[in-house]
Amino acid sequence: MTGKLSEAEKRYEEISGKLSDPQIVSDQEQYKSLMKEYKNLSPLVEKFREYKKAEADLAEAKEMLDESGADKELREMAQLQLTESRELLERYTDELKVMLLPKDPNDDKNVIVEIRAGAGGEEAALFANSLFRMYTMYAQLKGWRTETVNSNPTELGGFKEISFSIEGDGAYAKLKYESGVHRVQRVPETEAQGRIQTSTVTVAVLPEMEAVDVEINPADLEYQTYRSSGAGGQHINKTESAIRIIHKPTGTIVECQEERSQYKNKDKAMKMLYTKLYEAKLNEQTSRIAEERRIQVGTGDRSERIRTYNFPQSRVTDHRIGLTLYKLDQFMNGNCDEVFEALAIADRAAQLAGSENQ
């Protein structure tokens, strides 16, 4: 472990020197790339330096203990430093093991989120809108940018389905555990008797892909245009600005109708298509290794029930890690980090256990 950490520290110092080189500063692409690497290495190197200090303090305490002789006060001081340094060293070792785990190459990517109403009719559609609001408020708190790609609204203000992008540093790292079935228990606005109804909504979080990530043959694409429409079939505009793209080899269909410009809709739809084809390719790969390693917090399978939102009890429960919080209002207003971070920690712990058992 220390060998890898020493290499990382050496690289960190090398980049630090390069970042003050005027020639590199003038090359924006190279400078940006080095700054990103420097930023990624910083937490690891800082922790490694704390580890080395604790190691040096431990050696000093042992030496002091050997030389304390009959000096009771010095011996007690040395013993205290020895105990503290050992505890710190153990803690830093565990933290560094986690930090050295291979990073998901998609963690820094923007995301495309798809929300679809499941069982529960109009109540499911209304909850789809509630989740859309929750994720956009979370993004706002993080200083991220959101943009709707495609939506199918209902007359009562819900969504049968909605797709939107979130652009921001580490968006996928934070949101990747959200894929799956979200269950809501509440009294619907449409329910006159005040009975609690259980409905479901399906969420998929995909890392946004570009042309460099997935190769598409233009001859395999069929483009269709149509008029954008809102709830109840009312036309938003009279021109055929909405775009539907069909990838003929796979039958994958993507649509975008949110922009008035056909060109902008096409650009968004193509991003969605790259992302969908990448997801299909990734699912094919992960299905082969699913039996070898199953992440503790779930596989991201859209059919897996991951969380329950119980409004009468103001309770949110994540079933993958057994976490229950009685602060549903805050969670629905975008204060989601307590759950999201607990999921990330559980995932890293599962990876660490897997790597140690190999």
Secondary structure by P-SEA (a helix, b strand, c coil): caaaaaaaaaaaaaaaaaaaccccccaaaaaaaaaaaaaaaaaaaaaaaaaaaaaaaaaaaaaaaaacccaaaaaaaaaaaaaaaaaaaaaaaaaaaaaaccccccccccbbbbbbbcccaaaaaaaaaaaaaaaaaaaaaabbbbbbccccccccccccccccccccccccccccccccbbbbbccccccccbbbbbbbbbbbbbccccccccccccccbbbbbbbbbccccccccccccbbbbbcccccbbbbbcccccaaaaaaaaaaaaaaaaaaaaaaaaaaaacccccccccccccccccbbbbcccccccccccccccccaaaaaacccaaaaaaaaaaaaaaaaaaaaac
